[in-house]
Amino acid sequence: MVGRGLWVCKPRFGKRGSRFGVLPLLCAAIVTAALFSLLFVDSIESWVTSMSMNAAVEAHAGIIPPQSVPPTRPEEFLLMPSPLVCQRAKPYLITMVTSAPANQRARQAIRDTWGGEDRVKGLRVMTLFMVGVASDPGLAKLLIEEARERGDLIQGRFVDTYSNLTLKTLSMLGWARRFCPQAHFMAKVDDDVLFNPSSLLHFLNRSRNPYEQGDLYLGRVHLRVAPDRDPESKHYLPAGAYPPSVFPDYCSGTAYVLSRSALLKISLAAAASPLSTPLPPEDVFVGLCARTAGVLPSHCPLFSGGPAVPYGRCCYQAMVSIHHISPRDMLRYWADVHSSAPCSWLGLRASLGVCKVRAMLGLALGLELGL
């Protein structure tokens, strides 16, 4: 079959052997278009997603005016760095990593890789970890020791469970709003994500209209997701808690970025929003609060959150976030990505295109390529 396809695209000469037929020219055009698409697959993805997004902003009923929301206070957190940590460091970008108390290895892998950087592209960056209350007393003691030794843990007053991830996000937004007003951007990242601050800052700063001047809610946008009505599912959300048939467009909770103005608006809307029981998934909750605050999500194809992204050195240099990364792989991939000179523009584009195509094929075939 392959041989037959190649035969079809073989040049055919006219009677005098001096002219190509129409078919070879058509084949050449198809190959050229395919190569062009491979090099700019992220731009194509971004365009298609943007065209599919719902741009309508609908007011949400039952929201308390932001002015009535009380300020966040230090006593709302059991553990936290000095309240002056951001005032002293003045970070341009602060990354808040949501982590479970038991995931010490994941936190250490982040500290030993991307989270250990304090200056990227000449800009100050900072990484902190957000956890809840551990039900195991021994683990709670270890968290206290880790916080004392590392100085980068924030612990909210809620039990750290999967169903309380939305409360963790509320605490994270409240802390960043109150104690880190100096940061131009805040990134929320899960602790199984390989994050790339350099790629993010490159993306943000290449725009002619700097995002820091307005609202930015950036990540991998999920479109027209329906609530899970299965009572046996961990994502279960009954119609009584959320009646509409689809959620507003929202960014994947694996990693997203908020500008300062968007953080303020979403945080205030979140703090004022009446919480349903059960709570909606945390990334859906942020999307609902963003819609209430009039902040629309922006899609960036350099964020994962859809198909698994197989490893490629140049591809991982270009990506802002890759999720489902174990602590061991995070250390290995980060070391390899930085083991030699940065990839060329063509190398980045080609590798990124190959990664994207492999990820889509893996999703279509039900495979987890590269993981």
Summary of the structure (lengths in Angstrom):
residues: 371
radius of gyration: 23.3
end to end distance: 31.1
largest distance: 88.8
contacts: 1153
relative contact order: 0.13
helix: 44%
strand: 17%
